[in-house]
Amino acid sequence: MDDSDELPGSDSDTVVDRGETYTHAQHGRVEVTGIWKGVEQVDKARHTDEKDVFIVRYSAEINGEEVDELTDTLDEFLHSIED
């Protein structure tokens, strides 16, 4: 991978940047707090144990409280922010 901030592996041309805010379909305005890849397992319910999956961590205000440990795969996150 080159030095650009663009992440591969998605059908979308949308770039997700850490520190930026996006409008999420379920949570409204969210801020991306981290992007990483190569995790062993994210959520046993989803059986996500692929080595090359990108994970997006983001924060949102839910019921008036800041929640900063929300995560989606990159594809799930992109799908949630696309119109």
Buried (B, 14 or more C-beta within 10 A) or exposed (E): EEEEEEBEEBEEEBEBEBEEEBEBEEBEEBBBBEBEBEBEEBEEEEEBEBEEBBBBBBBBEEEEEEEEEBBBBBBBBBBBBEE
